[in-house]
Amino acid sequence: MTIWYKKRRIYKYTLAHPCVIQLQLHPEQDIATPFISLNRQGQLALAANYAWDGASGPMPDLPSVMRGALAHDALYQLMRDGHLDAQHYRQQADAVLRQLCLADGMNTLLAAWVYFCVRQFGARYAQSDLRAISNSHTPNGIERNINTNEAYRNIPLSK
């Protein structure tokens, strides 16, 4: 049997209310997850209780970075979860961060530094964080059911 999991992350912030941010990033199709929606027109909708970690690295959580970090974290989560292709959208997501920081009053030089840092060090955070633990002693029928999203159907009961 294979158990699929993700390690828990430590988040500093949770949205108290839903939030909508207009982006200059347009996916090929609409995306909807329980906490993040992104439509083809570039409207990013985040549900209440969405959690994110603010600015990364040595960057303090300045007011001018918070909205950009929120959108950037959501876009990277969509990449990690396979909803956006990181090869195609990562640079655009990084540009969104810079654009939102500038729109929210960040100094041009600091916004360029933020952009440089995510371009240089952000690639691994766009990769899937899904992990697996396998147990070779589990009957194949159970693993097949889990892999086909039938985890609770047709599982033989022991007597």
CORTALIN-V206782 format. One line per field, one symbol per residue. phi: phi as a letter, one per 20 degrees, with the letter a starting at -180 (. if undefined). psi: psi as a letter, one per 20 degrees, with the letter a starting at -180 (. if undefined). A space follows every 50 residues. Layout:
phi->???
psi->???
//
This chain:
phi->.ddebcffdedeccfecgccceddccffbfcccgdcccefeneeddfgmf dbdmfdmfffefgfdffffffffffffffgenecffgedfffffffgfff fffenfggfffffgfgffffdegfeeegdfcccdcfeeggfffgfffdld gddlefeee
psi->qppprqqqqoqhqpphqqpppprlporhqqpprhipporiijooppqqjp qrjbqrbipqmqhiiggghgggggghghghjjhpohhhighgghhggggh gghjjqpgghhhggggghghjighiiqpjprqpqoiipqhhggggghkkl hjqkpppq.
//
